[in-house]
Amino acid sequence: MPHGHAAHDHAPTGFPNTYLEVGSGGYNAALIQEMVGDGGSVTSVDIDQEIVSRARACLDAAGYRNVEVVAADAEAGVPEKAPYDRIIVTAGAWDIPPAWQEQLTNGGRLVVPLRLRGLTRSIAFDRVDEDGDVGLVSRSYRLCGFVPMQGIGTFRERLVPITDEVVLRVDDPSQEFDVEGLRDALATPRLERWSGAAFDLPDELEFFLVTNLAQVAHLHVDETQVQNGRFAPSAARGVPTLVSGGSFAYRTKRPNEKTGGFESGVVAHGPDADRVAEHYVELLRRWASDHRRSGAAHIRYVPKAAGTPAPSVGLVPKRHGAVAVRWP
């Protein structure tokens, strides 16, 4: 339906009417223009000139000439059109640039696929100003996957090889690992601990785990390592792993004959395997008893003040600030 259809000439009273889309394609911007009508403003920005040209051509062909398409690095937003009631990001972001927050109206909303310790969640943040303390507070979040951001905001995860078949995937640049100690741990007996708790809602459970483990990586092993019994199947797909010196523990599951579902458990290796396994199992039990539902976390983005916080339970440092995650 081309813009200008009588049913969409004017947005409802009080409806957010200034939008910035980060990552252009044309279709999403056209949908937004339908919502805001002639009285609204829609700007779409992309770093790739070819994508911008194609989006412009498609929007013009469909009659959406009021959408402005800008070729620029979205790290700086589009200040000449600010402020915005809504900013919608359609590329995976490792951090939130200050410009996105600064260009939001107070009470405005930023929807961003944000990378947190190896996982991506599309988070709807509202900009709040409480006693002069400006920040972003989540209203909801969902599992998602997007192509990564380009330009200044580009960030790539590290791969830390333990052996040719065993790798840790890490997205925290400050984390260091005892690679030699972890390699030695692979030769130690496999320790299993079972939680007695049901294994379900795996996406939400993973989010809980990565935000409640102080030193976390994602373990990836070659399928042959599963076939020969050295690792549980979860390790072949990548699994949140607690690393402590030369010891590590990761999540697994087994059939639960009583319930017909699965029971969550832990596999651990290394000289401190018993301690790291017990810590991990305790988290599995706490998840099952206190947080076993979707959308349980409260997420806040806090812009950087003096100093850079160290990674800790519930706090994920970024370039421009930190993400604080609570599980009430």
N, C-alpha and C positions, 0 to 999 in steps of 0.2 A: 504494500500500500504506500504510495508516494506521500511524502510530507506535504501538508496542506489540505489533507482530507478534513472535511468539516468537523468530524468527531474529535479531532485532535488539535484544533486551532489554539486552544488555551488549556494550560495545566490547571488542575484543581487548586483552589485557594490554599496557600500554605504548603504546597507541594514543592520539594527541592527542585530548583530550576536552573542551577548552574553546575555543569558536570565536566569533569576532566577524565578522559579515558587514556590510560598509559598502555600503549600497544595497539596499533591500528589494524583494522581489517575491513572496516566499513559497516558490516552487518550490525554489530553491537551498538555502534554509534547511531545507526538509523533507528534502532529500537528505542534508544534513549531519547532521540529527537521526537519520536512519536509520543513519548510520555510527557515531555516538557512543553511541547507545542511551540507556537511562534513566539511566545513571551520568554522562552527559555534560551539557554546558551549551552552548546555542546562543543567541546574541543577534544580532538583526538591527537595524540602525539606518539611518534615512533622514530627510532634512530635510523631506520633503513629507508632511504629515499625511494627505492623501488616499491616497497610496501606502501609508503605514503602516496605515491603516484597512482598505484592501483586502487587504493581505498578512495582517493579523490574521484577517479574515473567512475568507479562503481556507484558511489554516492550521487554523483551528478546524473548518471544514467537512470537512477531510480527516483530522482527528483528531490534528493536531500541536500540541496545547495546551501542550507543554513549551517550545516556542520562544518566547523573549521578543522582542517587537518594540517598538522605542523610537523616538519622534519626537525628533530632536535633530540639531544640526549635527555631523557625524562628525569635524570637525577636532579635537574634544576626545576622540574615542573614546567609550567607555562605561566610565568608571573604576570604577563600583560593581560591575561584574561581572569586572573584571580581577584577575589577569593571564590572558592568553589563550595557548594553545598555537599557535593559528592565527588570523590576520586575513586575510580575503579581501575585496578591494575590487572592486566591480562598477561603478565609474564612473571615467572617465579623470581621473587626478590629475597636476597639474603638479609637485607637490612632495609630500614625505612629512612630515606634521605630527609634531612630537616625541611627541605622545601615543601615536601608533601604535607607535612603537618602545618607549616606556616601558612600555606595557601588554602587551608581549610577554614571555613567559618567556624566560630565557636558552636559546638553542637553538631558540626558537620561530620560526615562519615567517610572513612577510608576502608575500602575492601581490597585486601591484598593477599596473594598467595605467598606466605612467609615461610622461609626455610628455618627450621628449628632443630638443631642437633640431628640432622640427617633425614628429617621428615618435613613434609610440606602441608600446611593447613591454610585454607582460605579463611581469613579472619576479618570480620566486620568490626572495625574500631570506631568509636565515637571520640571526637576531640572534646576534652573537658578542661575547664579552667577552674580549679578549686583553690580559693584563697591565693591566687597568683601562681599556683602550681599547675602548669600546662602539661598534659599528657594525653595518651590514647588508651581507652579502656574498651575491652572487647564486649560485644553484645552477642556474638555467636561465632562458631567456626565449623568448618567442614573439611573432610578429607578431599584432596585435589592433587592434580599434577599439571604443571605448565612448563613450557620451554623457559630456560633461564634468562634473566635480564642481561642485556648487553650494555656496553659503554662503561662509564665510571663505576656503576654499581655491579659490574661483573664480579662473581666470586665462584671459585671452583673448589670442590672438596678435595681433600688429600687422600691418597691411598698409602697406607703404611704396610708394606709387605712383611709378614712374619716368616713365611716360607714361600716357595713358588705356588703352593696350593692354598695358603691361608693368608687373608688380607684383612686389615681393618680399614673401614671407610670413616673418615673423620671430617667434620666441617668447622671445628673450632681451631683456629690457627695457633692458639697458645698451648694446646695440649701436646705433651711429650710422653713417649712410651719407652719402657724398658724392653726393646725388641729382643735382645739376647735372652733376657729372663723369660719372656713370653714364648720364645722358641723352645727353651728348655722345658717350659710347662707342658708343651705338647707331648713330651715323652712321659709325663707323670700319669698315674692311673686316672681314669674317668670317674668323677664323683657325681652321683645323682642325688638330688633332694626333691621331694614332692610336697606340694603345698596343701593338698586336700581341698583346694579351691577350684571352682569351675573355670575352664578356659573358654571364654567367649568375648564378643566385641573386640577382636584383636587389634583393630586400628586405634580404638580409644585406649586400650591397654598399652600399646606401644608408646602413645603420646604420654601417658602417665609415667611409664618407665623412664623415658629419656629425660623427663623433667624432674625426676626424683633420684637419679643416679649422678653422683658428683663427677665421676670420670667415666664417660660413656662413649662407645664407638659402635659401629655396626660391623659385625663379623660376617665375612663372606668366605666360603670354602668351595673348592672344586667338588663337583658332584661325586667324583671318585672317592673323596674322603668320607662321604656319607655311605656309599656303597660298601666300603671296607669296614664300616662300623666305628670309625674314629670320631665321627661327629653325628649329632642328631640332624634330621632333615631340615629343621628350621635354619641351620647355619648355611645351607646352600642358597637360601633366598635372601640372606641378610637379616640379622637379628640384633636388637639392642643388647649390648654386652657391657657388663661392669668390669672394668680393668683396675686392678690394684697392684702396682709393682709388677712382679713376675707371675701374677695369678689372674685368672679371669673366670667369669661365669656368664652363661647365656640361657635364655628361656627355651623350654621345650614343652611337649605335651604328650599325654598317653590316653588311651581309651579309658573311660570311667564306666565300669560295668554296672555300677549302682544306678547311675542317672542316664546312661546311654549316650552321654556327651563325652567331653574330654576333661582331664585334670591338668592343671598347669604345674610345671616343675622347672628344675634348673639342672644344667650340666656345668661342672666346674673342673678346672685343671690348675695345677701349680702348688707351691708349698703352703699357700694360705687358702687353699680351695675350700676348706670347711667354713671359714669365716665369710668369704665372699658369697658362697652359696647360701648360707643362712640369711645374710643381709638381703639378697635378691628374693629369696622365698618369702621373707617377711613383707616385702613390697607387694608381691603377688597376693598375699593374704589380705593386706590392707586395701588393695584395689578391690578385691572381691567383696569385702565387708563394708567399705565406706564409699566407694566411687564407681560402682559398676553400672554405669549408664552413659549415654552419649551426651556430650556438651557439658561435662561436669566442671571443667577447668575455668578459672577466671584469669584472663591474660591482660597485662598492662605493658605498654611500651613507654619507657621513661627516657627522655633525651639525656645525652651525656652531660654530666656536670663535671666538676674537677675530679680528675683521676679516672681510671678505668677499673670497674669491678672485676674481681677474679671469678671464674666459673664456679658455681656452687649449686646446691640443690635448689631448684626453682628459679635460678637466675642465669640467663643466657646473655653474655656480653656480645655487643655488636660494635661496628665502627662508630656509629653516631649515638649510641645509647645502650640500653639493655632491655631485654624482654623478661618480665617477672611473671611467673606462672604459679598460681595457687590452686590447691585442690581442697576447697572447704567441705 
